[in-house]
Amino acid sequence: MMGNASKLDPRAAAQEFGRLLAQGEQVHAAYQLVRDSFLFTDRRLILVDKQGMTGKKVEYHSVPYRAITQFSVETAGHFDMDAELKIWVSSGDAPISKQFGKGVDVYEVQALLAAFVAR
Protein backbone atom coordinates (compact mmCIF):
# COMPACT_ATOMS: atom_id res chain seq x y z
CA MET A 1 0.00 0.00 0.00
CA MET A 2 1.16 3.50 -0.65
CA GLY A 3 0.74 6.53 1.55
CA ASN A 4 1.09 7.20 5.26
CA ALA A 5 -1.28 6.41 8.08
CA SER A 6 -2.90 9.17 10.09
CA LYS A 7 -4.53 8.78 13.49
CA LEU A 8 -8.33 8.52 13.77
CA ASP A 9 -10.50 9.19 16.80
CA PRO A 10 -11.15 5.77 18.40
CA ARG A 11 -14.78 6.66 19.17
CA ALA A 12 -15.43 7.66 15.56
CA ALA A 13 -13.76 4.44 14.36
CA ALA A 14 -15.86 2.38 16.78
CA GLN A 15 -18.98 4.04 15.43
CA GLU A 16 -17.96 3.57 11.78
CA PHE A 17 -16.91 -0.07 12.21
CA GLY A 18 -19.29 -0.98 15.04
CA ARG A 19 -20.78 -3.88 13.09
CA LEU A 20 -17.37 -5.61 13.19
CA LEU A 21 -16.97 -5.38 16.94
CA ALA A 22 -17.93 -8.13 19.36
CA GLN A 23 -20.12 -7.41 22.37
CA GLY A 24 -18.09 -5.23 24.74
CA GLU A 25 -15.09 -4.93 22.39
CA GLN A 26 -13.40 -1.52 22.62
CA VAL A 27 -11.35 0.37 20.01
CA HIS A 28 -8.21 1.76 21.67
CA ALA A 29 -6.57 3.29 18.59
CA ALA A 30 -7.33 3.59 14.89
CA TYR A 31 -5.42 4.75 11.82
CA GLN A 32 -6.36 5.55 8.24
CA LEU A 33 -4.18 4.92 5.18
CA VAL A 34 -5.71 6.49 2.06
CA ARG A 35 -8.95 4.41 1.89
CA ASP A 36 -7.87 1.59 4.19
CA SER A 37 -7.99 1.59 7.99
CA PHE A 38 -6.65 -0.45 10.84
CA LEU A 39 -7.97 -0.63 14.37
CA PHE A 40 -6.36 -1.78 17.60
CA THR A 41 -9.10 -3.14 19.86
CA ASP A 42 -8.77 -4.73 23.27
CA ARG A 43 -9.10 -8.16 21.57
CA ARG A 44 -7.52 -7.98 18.11
CA LEU A 45 -6.07 -5.96 15.26
CA ILE A 46 -8.60 -5.29 12.48
CA LEU A 47 -7.31 -4.42 8.99
CA VAL A 48 -9.87 -2.83 6.66
CA ASP A 49 -8.96 -3.08 2.96
CA LYS A 50 -11.24 -1.21 0.55
CA GLN A 51 -10.83 -2.76 -2.90
CA GLY A 52 -11.53 -1.69 -6.46
CA MET A 53 -12.13 1.71 -7.95
CA THR A 54 -15.25 2.47 -5.92
CA GLY A 55 -14.17 0.86 -2.66
CA LYS A 56 -17.53 -0.89 -2.31
CA LYS A 57 -15.85 -4.28 -1.95
CA VAL A 58 -14.18 -4.41 1.46
CA GLU A 59 -12.05 -7.07 3.13
CA TYR A 60 -11.97 -7.14 6.93
CA HIS A 61 -8.93 -9.04 8.24
CA SER A 62 -8.95 -9.88 11.94
CA VAL A 63 -5.68 -10.75 13.67
CA PRO A 64 -5.97 -11.93 17.29
CA TYR A 65 -3.09 -10.57 19.35
CA ARG A 66 -2.12 -14.12 20.38
CA ALA A 67 -1.32 -14.82 16.67
CA ILE A 68 1.29 -12.04 16.56
CA THR A 69 4.71 -13.65 16.93
CA GLN A 70 6.84 -10.50 16.69
CA PHE A 71 6.75 -6.87 15.64
CA SER A 72 9.19 -4.08 14.91
CA VAL A 73 9.09 -0.30 14.77
CA GLU A 74 11.40 1.77 12.61
CA THR A 75 11.46 5.42 13.55
CA ALA A 76 11.60 8.26 11.06
CA GLY A 77 15.05 9.41 10.01
CA HIS A 78 16.58 12.57 8.65
CA PHE A 79 15.86 11.81 4.98
CA ASP A 80 13.13 9.21 5.49
CA MET A 81 10.38 11.16 7.26
CA ASP A 82 8.12 8.14 7.80
CA ALA A 83 8.07 5.57 10.58
CA GLU A 84 7.20 1.95 9.85
CA LEU A 85 5.49 -0.80 11.82
CA LYS A 86 5.94 -4.46 10.87
CA ILE A 87 3.85 -7.25 12.40
CA TRP A 88 4.53 -10.96 11.88
CA VAL A 89 1.61 -13.32 12.26
CA SER A 90 2.03 -17.03 13.04
CA SER A 91 0.21 -18.07 9.87
CA GLY A 92 2.40 -16.12 7.42
CA ASP A 93 6.01 -15.59 6.42
CA ALA A 94 5.86 -11.96 5.30
CA PRO A 95 5.07 -9.23 7.83
CA ILE A 96 2.13 -6.87 7.70
CA SER A 97 3.78 -3.50 7.11
CA LYS A 98 2.31 -0.04 7.75
CA GLN A 99 3.86 3.38 7.17
CA PHE A 100 3.21 6.23 9.61
CA GLY A 101 3.56 9.91 8.80
CA LYS A 102 5.29 12.36 11.11
CA GLY A 103 2.00 13.22 12.85
CA VAL A 104 1.69 9.75 14.39
CA ASP A 105 3.56 8.80 17.57
CA VAL A 106 5.01 5.43 16.55
CA TYR A 107 6.18 4.86 20.13
CA GLU A 108 2.53 5.04 21.24
CA VAL A 109 1.61 2.44 18.60
CA GLN A 110 4.48 0.20 19.72
CA ALA A 111 3.52 0.49 23.41
CA LEU A 112 -0.11 -0.31 22.65
CA LEU A 113 0.85 -3.36 20.62
CA ALA A 114 3.33 -4.51 23.28
CA ALA A 115 0.65 -4.30 25.97
CA PHE A 116 -1.85 -6.37 23.99
CA VAL A 117 0.61 -8.99 22.69
CA ALA A 118 2.04 -9.55 26.20
CA ARG A 119 -1.36 -10.63 27.60
DSSP file (Angstrom, degrees, kcal/mol; ACC not computed):
  #  RESIDUE AA STRUCTURE BP1 BP2  ACC     N-H-->O    O-->H-N    N-H-->O    O-->H-N    TCO  KAPPA ALPHA  PHI   PSI    X-CA   Y-CA   Z-CA
    1    1 A M              0   0    0      0, 0.0     2,-0.3     0, 0.0    98,-0.1   0.000 360.0 360.0 360.0 149.2    0.0    0.0    0.0
    2    2 A M        +     0   0    0     31,-0.1     2,-0.1     2,-0.1    97,-0.0  -0.803 360.0  42.7-110.5 153.4    1.2    3.5   -0.7
    3    3 A G  S    S-     0   0    0     -2,-0.3     2,-0.3    31,-0.1    96,-0.3  -0.321  80.2 -78.0 103.8 172.4    0.7    6.5    1.5
    4    4 A N        -     0   0    0     -2,-0.1    30,-0.5    94,-0.1    96,-0.2  -0.861  37.9-115.4-115.9 146.8    1.1    7.2    5.3
    5    5 A A  B     -a  100   0A   0     94,-2.7    96,-1.6    -2,-0.3     2,-0.3  -0.491  25.4-162.5 -77.5 145.8   -1.3    6.4    8.1
    6    6 A S  E     -D   32   0B   0     26,-2.3    26,-2.8    -2,-0.2     2,-0.2  -0.943  28.2-100.0-125.4 152.8   -2.9    9.2   10.1
    7    7 A K  E     -D   31   0B   0     -2,-0.3     2,-0.3    24,-0.2    24,-0.3  -0.455  33.7-159.0 -76.7 140.5   -4.5    8.8   13.5
    8    8 A L  E     -D   30   0B   0     22,-3.1    22,-0.7    -2,-0.2     3,-0.0  -0.815  31.5 -97.1-111.7 156.0   -8.3    8.5   13.8
    9    9 A D     >  -     0   0    0     -2,-0.3     4,-2.4     1,-0.2     3,-0.2  -0.618  30.8-140.2 -69.5 123.3  -10.5    9.2   16.8
   10   10 A P  H  > S+     0   0    0      0, 0.0     4,-2.5     0, 0.0     5,-0.2   0.844 100.9  52.9 -57.7 -35.3  -11.2    5.8   18.4
   11   11 A R  H  > S+     0   0    0      2,-0.2     4,-1.9     1,-0.2     5,-0.1   0.911 110.1  47.3 -67.0 -41.0  -14.8    6.7   19.2
   12   12 A A  H  > S+     0   0    0     -3,-0.2     4,-2.7     2,-0.2    -1,-0.2   0.898 113.0  49.4 -65.8 -39.9  -15.4    7.7   15.6
   13   13 A A  H  X S+     0   0    0     -4,-2.4     4,-2.8     2,-0.2    -2,-0.2   0.902 109.4  51.8 -65.4 -40.5  -13.8    4.4   14.4
   14   14 A A  H  < S+     0   0    0     -4,-2.5    -1,-0.2    -5,-0.2    -2,-0.2   0.872 112.5  46.4 -63.3 -36.6  -15.9    2.4   16.8
   15   15 A Q  H >< S+     0   0    0     -4,-1.9     3,-0.7     2,-0.2    -2,-0.2   0.925 114.8  45.9 -70.9 -44.6  -19.0    4.0   15.4
   16   16 A E  H 3< S+     0   0    0     -4,-2.7     3,-0.3     1,-0.2    -2,-0.2   0.887 126.4  29.4 -65.9 -39.7  -18.0    3.6   11.8
   17   17 A F  T >X S+     0   0    0     -4,-2.8     3,-2.2    -5,-0.2     4,-0.6   0.082  81.0 124.2-109.5  22.6  -16.9   -0.1   12.2
   18   18 A G  G X4  +     0   0    0     -3,-0.7     3,-0.8     1,-0.3    -1,-0.2   0.774  66.0  64.7 -55.5 -31.3  -19.3   -1.0   15.0
   19   19 A R  G 34 S+     0   0    0     -3,-0.3    -1,-0.3     1,-0.2    -2,-0.1   0.713 100.5  53.3 -67.5 -19.1  -20.8   -3.9   13.1
   20   20 A L  G <4 S+     0   0    0     -3,-2.2    -1,-0.2    -6,-0.1     2,-0.2   0.680  91.3  94.5 -85.5 -19.6  -17.4   -5.6   13.2
   21   21 A L  S << S-     0   0    0     -3,-0.8     3,-0.1    -4,-0.6     2,-0.1  -0.499  71.3-129.1 -84.2 141.6  -17.0   -5.4   16.9
   22   22 A A    >   -     0   0    0     -2,-0.2     3,-2.3     1,-0.2     2,-0.1  -0.347  50.6 -68.2 -76.0 164.2  -17.9   -8.1   19.4
   23   23 A Q  T 3  S+     0   0    0      1,-0.3    -1,-0.2    -2,-0.1     3,-0.1  -0.353 124.2   3.9 -54.4 122.8  -20.1   -7.4   22.4
   24   24 A G  T 3  S+     0   0    0      1,-0.3    -1,-0.3    -2,-0.1     2,-0.2   0.396  92.0 145.1  81.0  -2.9  -18.1   -5.2   24.7
   25   25 A E    <   -     0   0    0     -3,-2.3     2,-0.4    16,-0.1    -1,-0.3  -0.500  34.6-153.6 -71.5 136.0  -15.1   -4.9   22.4
   26   26 A Q        -     0   0    0     -2,-0.2    16,-1.7    -3,-0.1     2,-0.6  -0.902  12.3-134.4-115.8 138.2  -13.4   -1.5   22.6
   27   27 A V  E     + E   0  41B   0     -2,-0.4    14,-0.3    14,-0.2     3,-0.1  -0.816  23.1 176.9 -87.9 122.2  -11.4    0.4   20.0
   28   28 A H  E     -     0   0B   0     12,-2.9     2,-0.3    -2,-0.6    13,-0.2   0.763  67.2  -0.8 -96.1 -31.1   -8.2    1.8   21.7
   29   29 A A  E     - E   0  40B   0     11,-1.6    11,-3.2   -19,-0.1    -1,-0.4  -0.983  61.5-170.3-156.9 151.2   -6.6    3.3   18.6
   30   30 A A  E     -DE   8  39B   0    -22,-0.7   -22,-3.1    -2,-0.3     2,-0.3  -0.996   1.4-168.5-147.1 148.4   -7.3    3.6   14.9
   31   31 A Y  E     -DE   7  38B   0      7,-2.5     7,-2.3    -2,-0.3     2,-0.4  -0.971  10.6-145.7-137.5 149.7   -5.4    4.8   11.8
   32   32 A Q  E     -DE   6  37B   0    -26,-2.8   -26,-2.3    -2,-0.3     2,-0.4  -0.955   7.9-171.7-119.6 137.9   -6.4    5.5    8.2
   33   33 A L  E >   - E   0  36B   0      3,-3.5     3,-2.4    -2,-0.4     2,-0.5  -0.907  66.2 -63.6-129.8 100.4   -4.2    4.9    5.2
   34   34 A V  T 3  S-     0   0    0    -30,-0.5   -31,-0.1    -2,-0.4   -28,-0.0  -0.445 121.9 -17.0  54.0-105.9   -5.7    6.5    2.1
   35   35 A R  T 3  S+     0   0    0     -2,-0.5    -1,-0.3    15,-0.1     2,-0.1   0.653 126.0  83.0 -97.5 -17.9   -8.9    4.4    1.9
   36   36 A D  E <   -E   33   0B   0     -3,-2.4    -3,-3.5    13,-0.1     2,-0.3  -0.435  58.0-167.1 -87.3 159.8   -7.9    1.6    4.2
   37   37 A S  E     -EF  32  48B   0     11,-1.8    11,-3.4    -5,-0.3     2,-0.3  -0.934   9.7-158.8-137.9 160.8   -8.0    1.6    8.0
   38   38 A F  E     -EF  31  47B   0     -7,-2.3    -7,-2.5    -2,-0.3     2,-0.4  -0.978   9.5-160.8-144.8 140.5   -6.7   -0.5   10.8
   39   39 A L  E     -EF  30  46B   0      7,-2.6     7,-2.7    -2,-0.3     2,-0.7  -0.939  12.1-150.5-123.5 135.9   -8.0   -0.6   14.4
   40   40 A F  E     +EF  29  45B   0    -11,-3.2   -12,-2.9    -2,-0.4   -11,-1.6  -0.926  28.1 176.9-102.1 110.8   -6.4   -1.8   17.6
   41   41 A T  E     -E   27   0B   0      3,-2.8   -14,-0.2    -2,-0.7   -16,-0.1  -0.484  47.5-100.2-102.1 179.1   -9.1   -3.1   19.9
   42   42 A D  S    S+     0   0    0    -16,-1.7   -15,-0.1    -2,-0.2     3,-0.1   0.557 122.3  32.8 -74.9  -5.7   -8.8   -4.7   23.3
   43   43 A R  S    S-     0   0    0      1,-0.3    22,-1.0   -17,-0.3     2,-0.3   0.656 124.2 -11.7-119.5 -27.2   -9.1   -8.2   21.6
   44   44 A R  E     - G   0  64B   0     20,-0.2    -3,-2.8    21,-0.1     2,-0.5  -0.965  61.2 -97.4-164.6 171.4   -7.5   -8.0   18.1
   45   45 A L  E     -FG  40  63B   0     18,-2.7    18,-3.0    -2,-0.3     2,-0.5  -0.935  35.6-158.6-102.9 127.9   -6.1   -6.0   15.3
   46   46 A I  E     -FG  39  62B   0     -7,-2.7    -7,-2.6    -2,-0.5     2,-0.5  -0.949   3.0-163.2-113.5 121.7   -8.6   -5.3   12.5
   47   47 A L  E     -FG  38  61B   0     14,-3.2    14,-3.1    -2,-0.5     2,-0.6  -0.909   4.3-160.2-104.1 126.1   -7.3   -4.4    9.0
   48   48 A V  E     -FG  37  60B   0    -11,-3.4   -11,-1.8    -2,-0.5     2,-0.6  -0.933   7.9-173.8-111.1 115.5   -9.9   -2.8    6.7
   49   49 A D  E     - G   0  59B   0     10,-3.0    10,-2.6    -2,-0.6     2,-0.5  -0.908   9.5-158.5-116.3 104.2   -9.0   -3.1    3.0
   50   50 A K  E     - G   0  58B   0     -2,-0.6     2,-0.3     8,-0.2     8,-0.2  -0.713  21.0-160.4 -82.1 127.4  -11.2   -1.2    0.5
   51   51 A Q  E  >  + G   0  57B   0      6,-3.5     4,-0.8    -2,-0.5     6,-0.7  -0.707  37.8  17.8-113.5 158.6  -10.8   -2.8   -2.9
   52   52 A G  T  4 S-     0   0    0     -2,-0.3    -2,-0.0     1,-0.2     0, 0.0  -0.007  96.8 -61.4  77.3 177.7  -11.5   -1.7   -6.5
   53   53 A M  T  4 S+     0   0    0      1,-0.2    -1,-0.2     2,-0.1     0, 0.0   0.866 135.0  37.4 -67.4 -38.1  -12.1    1.7   -7.9
   54   54 A T  T  4 S-     0   0    0     -3,-0.1    -1,-0.2     1,-0.0    -2,-0.2   0.699  96.7-133.4 -90.3 -20.1  -15.3    2.5   -5.9
   55   55 A G     <  +     0   0    0     -4,-0.8    -3,-0.2     2,-0.0    -4,-0.1   0.635  68.3 125.9  76.0  13.6  -14.2    0.9   -2.7
   56   56 A K        +     0   0    0     -5,-0.1     2,-0.5    -6,-0.1    -4,-0.1   0.838  57.8  71.6 -73.2 -31.7  -17.5   -0.9   -2.3
   57   57 A K  E    S-G   51   0B   0     -6,-0.7    -6,-3.5     2,-0.0     2,-0.4  -0.755  72.2-177.2 -85.4 125.3  -15.8   -4.3   -2.0
   58   58 A V  E     -G   50   0B   0     -2,-0.5     2,-0.5    -8,-0.2    -8,-0.2  -0.983  19.6-154.9-131.0 133.8  -14.2   -4.4    1.5
   59   59 A E  E     -G   49   0B   0    -10,-2.6   -10,-3.0    -2,-0.4     2,-0.6  -0.924   7.5-160.5-105.4 131.1  -12.0   -7.1    3.1
   60   60 A Y  E     -G   48   0B   0     -2,-0.5     2,-0.6   -12,-0.2   -12,-0.2  -0.950   8.2-168.1-111.5 113.4  -12.0   -7.1    6.9
   61   61 A H  E     -G   47   0B   0    -14,-3.1   -14,-3.2    -2,-0.6     2,-0.5  -0.907   3.1-160.9-108.5 119.7   -8.9   -9.0    8.2
   62   62 A S  E     -G   46   0B   0     -2,-0.6   -16,-0.2   -16,-0.2    -2,-0.0  -0.871   6.9-173.7-103.1 126.9   -8.9   -9.9   11.9
   63   63 A V  E     -G   45   0B   0    -18,-3.0   -18,-2.7    -2,-0.5     2,-0.1  -0.934  17.9-142.4-121.9 106.6   -5.7  -10.8   13.7
   64   64 A P  E >   -G   44   0B   0      0, 0.0     3,-2.0     0, 0.0     4,-0.4  -0.420  21.4-123.6 -62.9 141.7   -6.0  -11.9   17.3
   65   65 A Y  G >  S+     0   0    0    -22,-1.0     3,-1.6     1,-0.3   -21,-0.1   0.826 110.0  64.7 -58.2 -31.8   -3.1  -10.6   19.3
   66   66 A R  G 3  S+     0   0    0      1,-0.3    -1,-0.3    53,-0.1   -22,-0.1   0.714  96.2  59.2 -65.6 -18.3   -2.1  -14.1   20.4
   67   67 A A  G <  S+     0   0    0     -3,-2.0    23,-3.0    22,-0.1     2,-0.6   0.580  81.2  99.7 -84.4 -10.8   -1.3  -14.8   16.7
   68   68 A I  E <   +B   89   0A   0     -3,-1.6    21,-0.2    -4,-0.4     3,-0.1  -0.674  47.1 179.1 -80.7 118.9    1.3  -12.0   16.6
   69   69 A T  E     -     0   0A   0     19,-2.1     2,-0.3    -2,-0.6    -1,-0.2   0.782  63.2 -16.2 -91.7 -30.4    4.7  -13.6   16.9
   70   70 A Q  E     -B   88   0A   0     18,-1.1    18,-2.8     2,-0.0    -1,-0.3  -0.978  56.1-165.3-164.2 163.9    6.8  -10.5   16.7
   71   71 A F  E     -B   87   0A   0     -2,-0.3     2,-0.3    16,-0.2    16,-0.2  -0.986   4.3-159.5-153.1 157.5    6.8   -6.9   15.6
   72   72 A S  E     -B   86   0A   0     14,-2.4    14,-2.6    -2,-0.3     2,-0.4  -0.977   5.7-152.7-139.5 153.6    9.2   -4.1   14.9
   73   73 A V  E     -B   85   0A   0     -2,-0.3     2,-0.5    12,-0.2    12,-0.2  -0.994   4.9-164.8-125.8 130.9    9.1   -0.3   14.8
   74   74 A E  E     -B   84   0A   0     10,-3.0    10,-2.5    -2,-0.4     3,-0.1  -0.972  19.4-140.7-115.3 118.5   11.4    1.8   12.6
   75   75 A T        -     0   0    0     -2,-0.5     7,-0.1     8,-0.2     2,-0.1  -0.287  28.6 -88.9 -76.1 162.6   11.5    5.4   13.5
   76   76 A A        -     0   0    0      5,-0.2     5,-0.2     1,-0.1     2,-0.1  -0.382  45.8-155.5 -68.0 147.9   11.6    8.3   11.1
   77   77 A G        -     0   0    0      3,-3.5    -1,-0.1     5,-0.3    -3,-0.0  -0.402  33.2 -86.8-112.7-168.7   15.0    9.4   10.0
   78   78 A H  S    S+     0   0    0     -2,-0.1     3,-0.1     1,-0.1    -2,-0.0   0.928 126.6  19.6 -68.9 -46.0   16.6   12.6    8.6
   79   79 A F  S    S+     0   0    0      1,-0.2     2,-0.9     2,-0.0    -1,-0.1   0.770 121.3  62.4 -95.2 -30.6   15.9   11.8    5.0
   80   80 A D        -     0   0    0      1,-0.1    -3,-3.5     2,-0.0    -1,-0.2  -0.854  65.0-175.3 -97.6 104.6   13.1    9.2    5.5
   81   81 A M        +     0   0    0     -2,-0.9     2,-0.3    -5,-0.2    -5,-0.2   0.449  54.6  85.9 -82.9  -0.4   10.4   11.2    7.3
   82   82 A D        -     0   0    0     -7,-0.1    -5,-0.3    19,-0.1     2,-0.3  -0.771  64.4-144.9-106.5 146.6    8.1    8.1    7.8
   83   83 A A  E     - C   0 100A   0     17,-2.5    17,-3.6    -2,-0.3     2,-0.4  -0.726  18.5-148.2 -99.3 157.7    8.1    5.6   10.6
   84   84 A E  E     -BC  74  99A   0    -10,-2.5   -10,-3.0    -2,-0.3     2,-0.4  -0.984   9.7-160.5-133.8 140.2    7.2    1.9    9.9
   85   85 A L  E     -BC  73  98A   0     13,-2.8    13,-2.7    -2,-0.4     2,-0.4  -0.972   9.4-170.0-116.2 131.0    5.5   -0.8   11.8
   86   86 A K  E     -BC  72  97A   0    -14,-2.6   -14,-2.4    -2,-0.4     2,-0.4  -0.984   1.1-171.4-122.5 134.1    5.9   -4.5   10.9
   87   87 A I  E     -BC  71  96A   0      9,-2.6     9,-3.4    -2,-0.4     2,-0.5  -0.990   8.7-154.9-127.4 125.6    3.9   -7.3   12.4
   88   88 A W  E     -B   70   0A   0    -18,-2.8   -19,-2.1    -2,-0.4   -18,-1.1  -0.859  10.1-157.6-100.5 133.3    4.5  -11.0   11.9
   89   89 A V  E >   -B   68   0A   0     -2,-0.5     3,-2.3     5,-0.4   -21,-0.2  -0.866  24.8-121.3-111.4 144.0    1.6  -13.3   12.3
   90   90 A S  T 3  S+     0   0    0    -23,-3.0   -22,-0.1    -2,-0.4    -1,-0.1   0.744 110.0  55.0 -56.9 -26.3    2.0  -17.0   13.0
   91   91 A S  T 3  S+     0   0    0    -24,-0.2     2,-0.3     2,-0.0    -1,-0.3   0.429 107.2  53.0 -90.0   2.5    0.2  -18.1    9.9
   92   92 A G    <   -     0   0    0     -3,-2.3    -3,-0.1     1,-0.1     0, 0.0  -0.945  59.1-148.6-139.8 158.7    2.4  -16.1    7.4
   93   93 A D  S    S+     0   0    0     -2,-0.3    -1,-0.1    -5,-0.1    -3,-0.0   0.848  83.3  65.0 -90.0 -40.1    6.0  -15.6    6.4
   94   94 A A  S    S-     0   0    0      1,-0.1    -5,-0.4    -6,-0.0     2,-0.1  -0.627  85.4-119.5 -87.9 142.5    5.9  -12.0    5.3
   95   95 A P        -     0   0    0      0, 0.0     2,-0.5     0, 0.0    -7,-0.2  -0.381  19.8-113.3 -77.2 157.1    5.1   -9.2    7.8
   96   96 A I  E     - C   0  87A   0     -9,-3.4    -9,-2.6    -2,-0.1     2,-0.4  -0.813  42.1-160.3 -81.6 126.5    2.1   -6.9    7.7
   97   97 A S  E     - C   0  86A   0     -2,-0.5     2,-0.4   -11,-0.2   -11,-0.2  -0.947  15.4-179.6-122.2 132.4    3.8   -3.5    7.1
   98   98 A K  E     - C   0  85A   0    -13,-2.7   -13,-2.8    -2,-0.4     2,-0.4  -0.992  17.3-142.9-131.5 137.0    2.3    0.0    7.7
   99   99 A Q  E     - C   0  84A   0     -2,-0.4   -94,-2.7   -96,-0.3     2,-0.4  -0.815  13.8-158.0 -98.6 136.9    3.9    3.4    7.2
  100  100 A F  E     -aC   5  83A   0    -17,-3.6   -17,-2.5    -2,-0.4   -94,-0.1  -0.948  10.8-134.9-116.4 135.2    3.2    6.2    9.6
  101  101 A G    >   -     0   0    0    -96,-1.6     3,-1.8    -2,-0.4   -19,-0.1  -0.214  38.7 -91.8 -76.2 174.8    3.6    9.9    8.8
  102  102 A K  T 3  S+     0   0    0      1,-0.3    -1,-0.1     3,-0.1     4,-0.1   0.659 120.4  67.5 -66.9 -15.6    5.3   12.4   11.1
  103  103 A G  T 3  S+     0   0    0    -98,-0.2     2,-0.5     2,-0.1    -1,-0.3   0.554  86.9  81.5 -80.7  -7.1    2.0   13.2   12.9
  104  104 A V  S <  S-     0   0    0     -3,-1.8     2,-1.2   -99,-0.2     3,-0.1  -0.859  78.6-133.1-104.9 131.7    1.7    9.7   14.4
  105  105 A D    >>  -     0   0    0     -2,-0.5     4,-1.5     1,-0.2     3,-0.7  -0.698  20.1-171.8 -81.6  98.3    3.6    8.8   17.6
  106  106 A V  H 3> S+     0   0    0     -2,-1.2     4,-2.4     1,-0.3    -1,-0.2   0.758  83.3  61.3 -66.0 -24.8    5.0    5.4   16.6
  107  107 A Y  H 3> S+     0   0    0      2,-0.2     4,-2.4     1,-0.2    -1,-0.3   0.869 102.6  51.4 -68.1 -35.7    6.2    4.9   20.1
  108  108 A E  H <> S+     0   0    0     -3,-0.7     4,-2.2     2,-0.2    -2,-0.2   0.908 110.4  48.6 -64.4 -42.8    2.5    5.0   21.2
  109  109 A V  H  X S+     0   0    0     -4,-1.5     4,-2.4     2,-0.2    -2,-0.2   0.922 112.4  48.6 -62.6 -45.4    1.6    2.4   18.6
  110  110 A Q  H  X S+     0   0    0     -4,-2.4     4,-2.6     1,-0.2    -2,-0.2   0.906 111.5  49.0 -62.9 -43.2    4.5    0.2   19.7
  111  111 A A  H  X S+     0   0    0     -4,-2.4     4,-2.1     2,-0.2    -1,-0.2   0.892 111.4  49.8 -65.6 -39.9    3.5    0.5   23.4
  112  112 A L  H  X S+     0   0    0     -4,-2.2     4,-1.9     2,-0.2    -2,-0.2   0.930 113.3  45.7 -62.6 -47.0   -0.1   -0.3   22.7
  113  113 A L  H  X S+     0   0    0     -4,-2.4     4,-2.7     1,-0.2     5,-0.3   0.907 111.3  52.8 -64.3 -42.6    0.9   -3.4   20.6
  114  114 A A  H  X S+     0   0    0     -4,-2.6     4,-1.7     1,-0.2    -1,-0.2   0.893 108.3  51.2 -61.6 -39.9    3.3   -4.5   23.3
  115  115 A A  H  < S+     0   0    0     -4,-2.1     4,-0.3     1,-0.2    -1,-0.2   0.909 114.9  41.5 -64.4 -42.5    0.7   -4.3   26.0
  116  116 A F  H >< S+     0   0    0     -4,-1.9     3,-0.8     1,-0.2    -2,-0.2   0.871 114.5  49.4 -75.8 -36.8   -1.9   -6.4   24.0
  117  117 A V  H 3< S+     0   0    0     -4,-2.7    -1,-0.2     1,-0.2    -2,-0.2   0.828 105.2  59.6 -71.6 -30.5    0.6   -9.0   22.7
  118  118 A A  T 3<        0   0    0     -4,-1.7    -1,-0.2    -5,-0.3    -2,-0.2   0.601 360.0 360.0 -74.9 -11.0    2.0   -9.6   26.2
  119  119 A R    <         0   0    0     -3,-0.8    -1,-0.2    -4,-0.3    -2,-0.1   0.499 360.0 360.0 -63.6 360.0   -1.4  -10.6   27.6
